[in-house]
Amino acid sequence: MQGEIAGKSCLELFSGSGILSFEALSRGAGQVVLVDQEAEVCRQQRNSFQQLNVSPDLFSIYCSSAEKYLEAPSSHPFDVIFMDPPFLMADYQPLVKTIIDNQWLQRDGLIYIESGIKLGQDKKFADLPIIKQKQAGQVHSTLMRNEH
């Protein structure tokens, strides 16, 4: 996935520290959008971007739940969507379905999910083909491509 980030627009849901967005910017992402529902987390993200002198046109931060942020159809689909929700969240499928149904992801765009459980069977999850899966400790990583 490393070579697929340069110049791309990225959305990080459940952004927390924003580490996936910072990594994407370090790999040349054109823009990152971070979404987290905790006001203090959003404030810390803004401070981190300012301290690192990241140009304000490269990032946006929304203090919202992922579900609320995604509920309306998108006017500007993303190239890459990162999801690192709390591991206690058990049902990722409705969120991925909302992303696809509301056109938040470009055709051929990628969704990367870190979870506490292995996602998908038969090389598919939420009707998307799984490109790659791996496990490191208790973290399961799943990479899917949008063919819709």
N, CA and C atoms as a LAMMPS dump frame, in Angstrom:
ITEM: TIMESTEP
0
ITEM: NUMBER OF ATOMS
444
ITEM: BOX BOUNDS ff ff ff
-5.0000000000000000e+02 5.0000000000000000e+02
-5.0000000000000000e+02 5.0000000000000000e+02
-5.0000000000000000e+02 5.0000000000000000e+02
ITEM: ATOMS id mol type element x y z
1 1 1 N 0.819 -1.191 0
2 1 2 C 0 0 0
3 1 3 C 0.866 1.259 0
4 2 1 N 2.117 1.144 0.359
5 2 2 C 2.981 2.314 0.475
6 2 3 C 2.98 3.17 -0.787
7 3 1 N 3.117 2.553 -1.949
8 3 2 C 3.19 3.3 -3.191
9 3 3 C 1.857 3.851 -3.641
10 4 1 N 0.771 3.457 -2.962
11 4 2 C -0.549 3.896 -3.376
12 4 3 C -1.047 5.101 -2.592
13 5 1 N -0.203 5.764 -1.834
14 5 2 C -0.616 6.891 -0.991
15 5 3 C -0.261 8.248 -1.617
16 6 1 N 0.84 8.338 -2.322
17 6 2 C 1.316 9.627 -2.844
18 6 3 C 0.238 10.334 -3.653
19 7 1 N -0.049 11.579 -3.249
20 7 2 C -1.008 12.416 -3.95
21 7 3 C -2.463 12.082 -3.681
22 8 1 N -2.739 11.107 -2.856
23 8 2 C -4.108 10.633 -2.627
24 8 3 C -4.788 11.385 -1.487
25 9 1 N -6.11 11.355 -1.53
26 9 2 C -6.909 11.891 -0.424
27 9 3 C -7.245 10.743 0.512
28 10 1 N -7.051 10.972 1.817
29 10 2 C -7.212 9.912 2.814
30 10 3 C -8.164 10.363 3.915
31 11 1 N -9.001 9.455 4.345
32 11 2 C -9.913 9.673 5.455
33 11 3 C -9.542 8.702 6.562
34 12 1 N -9.363 9.219 7.774
35 12 2 C -9.073 8.358 8.923
36 12 3 C -10.224 8.45 9.914
37 13 1 N -11.003 7.37 10.003
38 13 2 C -12.11 7.29 10.946
39 13 3 C -11.607 6.728 12.265
40 14 1 N -12.205 7.172 13.378
41 14 2 C -11.739 6.773 14.717
42 14 3 C -10.253 7.137 14.841
43 15 1 N -9.92 8.363 14.503
44 15 2 C -8.527 8.748 14.267
45 15 3 C -7.623 8.742 15.496
46 16 1 N -8.166 8.917 16.687
47 16 2 C -7.315 8.844 17.881
48 16 3 C -6.099 9.743 17.768
49 17 1 N -4.921 9.172 17.855
50 17 2 C -3.68 9.959 17.774
51 17 3 C -3.444 10.535 16.388
52 18 1 N -4.121 9.987 15.382
53 18 2 C -3.919 10.458 14.014
54 18 3 C -2.708 9.837 13.345
55 19 1 N -2.16 8.799 13.943
56 19 2 C -0.908 8.217 13.453
57 19 3 C -1.006 7.744 12.006
58 20 1 N -2.153 7.192 11.616
59 20 2 C -2.279 6.728 10.227
60 20 3 C -2.276 7.911 9.254
61 21 1 N -2.867 9.025 9.659
62 21 2 C -2.85 10.227 8.817
63 21 3 C -1.458 10.834 8.746
64 22 1 N -0.761 10.89 9.871
65 22 2 C 0.616 11.4 9.863
66 22 3 C 1.499 10.535 8.963
67 23 1 N 1.317 9.222 9.05
68 23 2 C 2.081 8.306 8.203
69 23 3 C 1.751 8.533 6.732
70 24 1 N 0.467 8.721 6.429
71 24 2 C 0.061 8.969 5.042
72 24 3 C 0.694 10.26 4.51
73 25 1 N 0.696 11.303 5.328
74 25 2 C 1.329 12.561 4.896
75 25 3 C 2.825 12.378 4.678
76 26 1 N 3.462 11.578 5.537
77 26 2 C 4.906 11.354 5.385
78 26 3 C 5.211 10.59 4.093
79 27 1 N 4.198 9.878 3.584
80 27 2 C 4.356 9.128 2.331
81 27 3 C 3.812 9.888 1.13
82 28 1 N 3.488 11.18 1.335
83 28 2 C 3.122 12.033 0.219
84 28 3 C 1.637 12.181 -0.063
85 29 1 N 0.775 11.816 0.877
86 29 2 C -0.665 11.995 0.663
87 29 3 C -0.96 13.462 0.345
88 30 1 N -1.922 13.674 -0.524
89 30 2 C -2.284 15.035 -0.912
90 30 3 C -3.124 15.74 0.133
91 31 1 N -3.948 14.973 0.851
92 31 2 C -4.803 15.533 1.885
93 31 3 C -5.238 14.421 2.826
94 32 1 N -5.387 14.759 4.119
95 32 2 C -5.937 13.821 5.091
96 32 3 C -7.08 14.496 5.839
97 33 1 N -8.101 13.695 6.125
98 33 2 C -9.231 14.143 6.925
99 33 3 C -9.343 13.178 8.093
100 34 1 N -9.36 13.723 9.303
101 34 2 C -9.429 12.912 10.513
102 34 3 C -10.8 13.103 11.16
103 35 1 N -11.389 12.004 11.628
104 35 2 C -12.687 12.046 12.298
105 35 3 C -12.572 11.295 13.618
106 36 1 N -12.906 11.985 14.711
107 36 2 C -12.942 11.354 16.024
108 36 3 C -14.021 12.055 16.836
109 37 1 N -14.716 11.322 17.664
110 37 2 C -15.827 11.915 18.408
111 37 3 C -15.418 12.592 19.707
112 38 1 N -14.19 12.43 20.135
113 38 2 C -13.746 13.021 21.406
114 38 3 C -13.139 14.401 21.177
115 39 1 N -13.733 15.426 21.786
116 39 2 C -13.279 16.808 21.595
117 39 3 C -11.816 16.988 22.002
118 40 1 N -11.388 16.375 23.1
119 40 2 C -9.995 16.503 23.552
120 40 3 C -9.035 15.879 22.544
121 41 1 N -9.421 14.758 21.965
122 41 2 C -8.597 14.101 20.938
123 41 3 C -8.449 15.018 19.733
124 42 1 N -9.543 15.642 19.305
125 42 2 C -9.486 16.559 18.155
126 42 3 C -8.577 17.751 18.448
127 43 1 N -8.657 18.268 19.671
128 43 2 C -7.794 19.392 20.066
129 43 3 C -6.323 18.978 20.026
130 44 1 N -6.018 17.782 20.548
131 44 2 C -4.639 17.291 20.537
132 44 3 C -4.136 17.078 19.107
133 45 1 N -5.004 16.612 18.234
134 45 2 C -4.611 16.436 16.83
135 45 3 C -4.237 17.784 16.209
136 46 1 N -5.083 18.798 16.431
137 46 2 C -4.789 20.138 15.889
138 46 3 C -3.443 20.638 16.4
139 47 1 N -3.209 20.458 17.694
140 47 2 C -1.932 20.881 18.288
141 47 3 C -0.758 20.141 17.651
142 48 1 N -0.912 18.848 17.435
143 48 2 C 0.168 18.053 16.83
144 48 3 C 0.481 18.539 15.426
145 49 1 N -0.536 18.781 14.628
146 49 2 C -0.312 19.272 13.262
147 49 3 C 0.379 20.636 13.282
148 50 1 N -0.05 21.515 14.211
149 50 2 C 0.573 22.836 14.314
150 50 3 C 2.026 22.729 14.763
151 51 1 N 2.297 21.889 15.763
152 51 2 C 3.659 21.737 16.269
153 51 3 C 4.596 21.192 15.197
154 52 1 N 4.064 20.359 14.313
155 52 2 C 4.881 19.785 13.239
156 52 3 C 4.882 20.653 11.984
157 53 1 N 4.274 21.834 12.087
158 53 2 C 4.22 22.786 10.976
159 53 3 C 3.636 22.184 9.702
160 54 1 N 2.593 21.365 9.857
161 54 2 C 1.905 20.803 8.7
162 54 3 C 1.009 21.888 8.117
163 55 1 N 1.11 22.107 6.832
164 55 2 C 0.318 23.13 6.162
165 55 3 C -1.171 22.866 6.372
166 56 1 N -1.941 23.895 6.777
167 56 2 C -3.375 23.706 7.048
168 56 3 C -4.178 23.201 5.85
169 57 1 N -3.689 23.38 4.647
170 57 2 C -4.435 22.886 3.481
171 57 3 C -4.249 21.385 3.267
172 58 1 N -3.394 20.744 4.061
173 58 2 C -3.167 19.306 3.92
174 58 3 C -4.048 18.458 4.844
175 59 1 N -4.724 19.093 5.823
176 59 2 C -5.504 18.303 6.763
177 59 3 C -6.774 19.024 7.193
178 60 1 N -7.767 18.227 7.572
179 60 2 C -9.004 18.713 8.192
180 60 3 C -9.321 17.76 9.338
181 61 1 N -9.892 18.303 10.407
182 61 2 C -10.255 17.501 11.565
183 61 3 C -11.731 17.746 11.871
184 62 1 N -12.483 16.661 11.989
185 62 2 C -13.897 16.737 12.318
186 62 3 C -14.141 16.011 13.628
187 63 1 N -14.759 16.698 14.566
188 63 2 C -15.089 16.101 15.849
189 63 3 C -16.522 15.57 15.734
190 64 1 N -16.607 14.292 15.393
191 64 2 C -17.891 13.655 15.108
192 64 3 C -17.715 12.143 15.225
193 65 1 N -18.818 11.451 15.425
194 65 2 C -18.743 9.994 15.329
195 65 3 C -18.576 9.631 13.852
196 66 1 N -17.983 8.495 13.599
197 66 2 C -17.804 8.037 12.22
198 66 3 C -19.164 7.869 11.547
199 67 1 N -20.117 7.312 12.262
200 67 2 C -21.449 7.082 11.701
201 67 3 C -22.11 8.387 11.285
202 68 1 N -22.026 9.392 12.131
203 68 2 C -22.622 10.703 11.84
204 68 3 C -21.915 11.357 10.65
205 69 1 N -20.599 11.291 10.618
206 69 2 C -19.828 11.89 9.535
207 69 3 C -20.202 11.274 8.192
208 70 1 N -20.442 9.968 8.172
209 70 2 C -20.689 9.238 6.926
210 70 3 C -22.156 9.177 6.514
211 71 1 N -23.074 9.697 7.329
212 71 2 C -24.49 9.454 7.071
213 71 3 C -25.021 10.097 5.791
214 72 1 N -24.474 11.201 5.36
215 72 2 C -24.918 11.846 4.115
216 72 3 C -24.025 11.4 2.963
217 73 1 N -24.567 11.367 1.757
218 73 2 C -23.733 11.009 0.6
219 73 3 C -22.559 11.979 0.428
220 74 1 N -21.435 11.448 -0.008
221 74 2 C -20.221 12.245 -0.186
222 74 3 C -20.243 12.978 -1.524
223 75 1 N -19.718 14.187 -1.518
224 75 2 C -19.542 14.912 -2.78
225 75 3 C -18.106 14.776 -3.289
226 76 1 N -17.198 14.34 -2.428
227 76 2 C -15.796 14.156 -2.796
228 76 3 C -15.28 12.837 -2.218
229 77 1 N -15.44 11.729 -2.935
230 77 2 C -14.97 10.435 -2.415
231 77 3 C -13.46 10.428 -2.2
232 78 1 N -13.035 9.638 -1.232
233 78 2 C -11.62 9.514 -0.891
234 78 3 C -10.978 8.376 -1.676
235 79 1 N -9.666 8.437 -1.783
236 79 2 C -8.892 7.374 -2.425
237 79 3 C -8.589 6.252 -1.441
238 80 1 N -8.368 6.618 -0.176
239 80 2 C -7.998 5.654 0.86
240 80 3 C -8.76 6.008 2.135
241 81 1 N -9.343 4.989 2.779
242 81 2 C -9.999 5.187 4.07
243 81 3 C -9.353 4.25 5.081
244 82 1 N -8.908 4.841 6.196
245 82 2 C -8.328 4.091 7.304
246 82 3 C -9.373 3.991 8.411
247 83 1 N -9.498 2.821 9.012
248 83 2 C -10.379 2.64 10.159
249 83 3 C -9.624 1.876 11.238
250 84 1 N -9.533 2.493 12.404
251 84 2 C -8.913 1.832 13.547
252 84 3 C -9.833 2.033 14.751
253 85 1 N -11.039 1.426 14.68
254 85 2 C -12.014 1.638 15.753
255 85 3 C -11.623 0.905 17.023
256 86 1 N -12.293 1.242 18.126
257 86 2 C -12.056 0.477 19.36
258 86 3 C -12.286 -1.007 19.102
259 87 1 N -11.412 -1.83 19.612
260 87 2 C -11.491 -3.265 19.331
261 87 3 C -12.755 -3.908 19.885
262 88 1 N -13.439 -3.24 20.811
263 88 2 C -14.684 -3.787 21.329
264 88 3 C -15.819 -3.651 20.321
265 89 1 N -15.624 -2.784 19.319
266 89 2 C -16.628 -2.647 18.265
267 89 3 C -16.647 -3.955 17.481
268 90 1 N -17.77 -4.608 17.464
269 90 2 C -17.827 -5.942 16.88
270 90 3 C -18.354 -5.971 15.454
271 91 1 N -19.096 -4.951 15.038
272 91 2 C -19.757 -5.013 13.742
273 91 3 C -19.245 -3.929 12.799
274 92 1 N -18.233 -4.267 12.036
275 92 2 C -17.619 -3.329 11.097
276 92 3 C -18.395 -3.258 9.788
277 93 1 N -19.14 -4.303 9.485
278 93 2 C -19.792 -4.427 8.191
279 93 3 C -20.751 -3.268 7.872
280 94 1 N -21.635 -2.837 8.804
281 94 2 C -22.525 -1.723 8.465
282 94 3 C -21.774 -0.435 8.121
283 95 1 N -20.651 -0.2 8.788
284 95 2 C -19.869 1 8.508
285 95 3 C -19.261 0.939 7.111
286 96 1 N -18.712 -0.208 6.733
287 96 2 C -18.158 -0.358 5.381
288 96 3 C -19.28 -0.228 4.349
289 97 1 N -20.428 -0.789 4.642
290 97 2 C -21.576 -0.679 3.729
291 97 3 C -21.989 0.779 3.544
292 98 1 N -22.022 1.554 4.624
293 98 2 C -22.349 2.981 4.539
294 98 3 C -21.321 3.728 3.695
295 99 1 N -20.048 3.39 3.863
296 99 2 C -18.988 4.021 3.062
297 99 3 C -19.249 3.793 1.58
298 100 1 N -19.588 2.57 1.22
299 100 2 C -19.833 2.243 -0.188
300 100 3 C -21.149 2.852 -0.672
301 101 1 N -22.217 2.655 0.086
302 101 2 C -23.539 3.149 -0.32
303 101 3 C -23.572 4.661 -0.484
304 102 1 N -22.874 5.388 0.382
305 102 2 C -22.872 6.856 0.324
306 102 3 C -21.689 7.41 -0.461
307 103 1 N -21.006 6.545 -1.163
308 103 2 C -19.934 6.909 -2.11
309 103 3 C -18.817 7.743 -1.481
310 104 1 N -18.35 7.281 -0.325
311 104 2 C -17.226 7.932 0.335
312 104 3 C -15.881 7.442 -0.198
313 105 1 N -15.881 6.367 -0.972
314 105 2 C -14.643 5.782 -1.473
315 105 3 C -14.678 5.707 -3
316 106 1 N -13.623 6.203 -3.623
317 106 2 C -13.491 6.145 -5.085
318 106 3 C -13.538 4.698 -5.564
319 107 1 N -13.95 4.502 -6.793
320 107 2 C -13.821 3.183 -7.414
321 107 3 C -12.332 2.848 -7.434
322 108 1 N -11.996 1.648 -7.085
323 108 2 C -10.616 1.177 -6.935
324 108 3 C -9.907 1.757 -5.718
325 109 1 N -10.633 2.514 -4.888
326 109 2 C -10.063 3.032 -3.652
327 109 3 C -9.873 1.911 -2.635
328 110 1 N -9.101 2.198 -1.605
329 110 2 C -8.734 1.195 -0.608
330 110 3 C -9.331 1.515 0.758
331 111 1 N -9.73 0.467 1.471
332 111 2 C -10.116 0.578 2.881
333 111 3 C -9.151 -0.3 3.673
334 112 1 N -8.538 0.298 4.685
335 112 2 C -7.628 -0.415 5.573
336 112 3 C -8.245 -0.411 6.963
337 113 1 N -8.461 -1.597 7.531
338 113 2 C -9.069 -1.711 8.86
339 113 3 C -8.128 -2.457 9.799
340 114 1 N -7.927 -1.884 10.989
341 114 2 C -7.253 -2.584 12.076
342 114 3 C -8.335 -2.985 13.064
343 115 1 N -8.353 -4.273 13.427
344 115 2 C -9.41 -4.775 14.298
345 115 3 C -8.859 -5.817 15.258
346 116 1 N -9.685 -6.171 16.22
347 116 2 C -9.314 -7.201 17.178
348 116 3 C -9.733 -8.591 16.733
349 117 1 N -10.393 -8.656 15.578
350 117 2 C -10.852 -9.938 15.042
351 117 3 C -10.5 -10.021 13.555
352 118 1 N -10.408 -11.24 13.045
353 118 2 C -10.188 -11.419 11.62
354 118 3 C -11.494 -11.12 10.895
355 119 1 N -11.408 -10.31 9.842
356 119 2 C -12.589 -9.924 9.087
357 119 3 C -12.683 -10.723 7.793
358 120 1 N -13.906 -11.043 7.407
359 120 2 C -14.157 -11.63 6.102
360 120 3 C -13.927 -13.113 6.004
361 121 1 N -14.545 -13.663 4.972
362 121 2 C -14.38 -15.066 4.605
363 121 3 C -14.34 -15.122 3.087
364 122 1 N -13.751 -16.158 2.567
365 122 2 C -13.695 -16.336 1.111
366 122 3 C -13.13 -15.11 0.4
367 123 1 N -12.143 -14.477 1.016
368 123 2 C -11.45 -13.328 0.415
369 123 3 C -12.359 -12.136 0.16
370 124 1 N -13.458 -12.018 0.922
371 124 2 C -14.368 -10.871 0.807
372 124 3 C -14.804 -10.413 2.196
373 125 1 N -15.105 -9.107 2.293
374 125 2 C -15.71 -8.552 3.49
375 125 3 C -16.639 -7.433 3.049
376 126 1 N -17.882 -7.469 3.511
377 126 2 C -18.888 -6.464 3.146
378 126 3 C -18.958 -6.298 1.63
379 127 1 N -18.857 -7.395 0.924
380 127 2 C -18.946 -7.444 -0.536
381 127 3 C -17.745 -6.787 -1.241
382 128 1 N -16.663 -6.555 -0.515
383 128 2 C -15.442 -6.018 -1.131
384 128 3 C -14.366 -7.096 -1.115
385 129 1 N -13.587 -7.177 -2.194
386 129 2 C -12.497 -8.152 -2.186
387 129 3 C -11.389 -7.757 -1.21
388 130 1 N -10.913 -8.743 -0.457
389 130 2 C -9.79 -8.533 0.457
390 130 3 C -8.502 -8.739 -0.333
391 131 1 N -7.668 -7.723 -0.323
392 131 2 C -6.391 -7.778 -1.033
393 131 3 C -5.315 -8.415 -0.171
394 132 1 N -5.349 -8.059 1.126
395 132 2 C -4.281 -8.518 2.024
396 132 3 C -4.81 -8.553 3.446
397 133 1 N -4.38 -9.566 4.193
398 133 2 C -4.671 -9.65 5.618
399 133 3 C -3.425 -10.132 6.341
400 134 1 N -3.246 -9.613 7.55
401 134 2 C -2.172 -10.13 8.388
402 134 3 C -2.532 -9.896 9.842
403 135 1 N -1.781 -10.555 10.709
404 135 2 C -1.996 -10.431 12.135
405 135 3 C -0.657 -10.177 12.806
406 136 1 N -0.651 -9.212 13.716
407 136 2 C 0.518 -8.922 14.543
408 136 3 C 0.021 -8.845 15.98
409 137 1 N 0.318 -9.861 16.75
410 137 2 C -0.214 -9.919 18.107
411 137 3 C -1.724 -10.048 18.05
412 138 1 N -2.416 -9.13 18.709
413 138 2 C -3.88 -9.17 18.709
414 138 3 C -4.492 -8.261 17.65
415 139 1 N -3.667 -7.638 16.829
416 139 2 C -4.16 -6.72 15.801
417 139 3 C -4.261 -7.44 14.46
418 140 1 N -5.455 -7.425 13.91
419 140 2 C -5.703 -7.975 12.576
420 140 3 C -5.821 -6.815 11.595
421 141 1 N -5.057 -6.839 10.522
422 141 2 C -5.092 -5.812 9.495
423 141 3 C -5.748 -6.375 8.245
424 142 1 N -6.676 -5.622 7.675
425 142 2 C -7.382 -6.038 6.469
426 142 3 C -7.365 -4.894 5.47
427 143 1 N -6.98 -5.189 4.24
428 143 2 C -6.941 -4.221 3.164
429 143 3 C -7.897 -4.688 2.074
430 144 1 N -8.84 -3.808 1.699
431 144 2 C -9.845 -4.133 0.692
432 144 3 C -9.846 -3.08 -0.406
433 145 1 N -10.319 -3.474 -1.583
434 145 2 C -10.423 -2.546 -2.714
435 145 3 C -11.883 -2.426 -3.131
436 146 1 N -12.293 -1.204 -3.423
437 146 2 C -13.662 -0.942 -3.865
438 146 3 C -13.794 -1.203 -5.362
439 147 1 N -14.589 -2.178 -5.7
440 147 2 C -14.824 -2.481 -7.117
441 147 3 C -16.202 -2.023 -7.562
442 148 1 N -16.875 -1.213 -6.751
443 148 2 C -18.229 -0.747 -7.081
444 148 3 C -18.193 0.553 -7.835
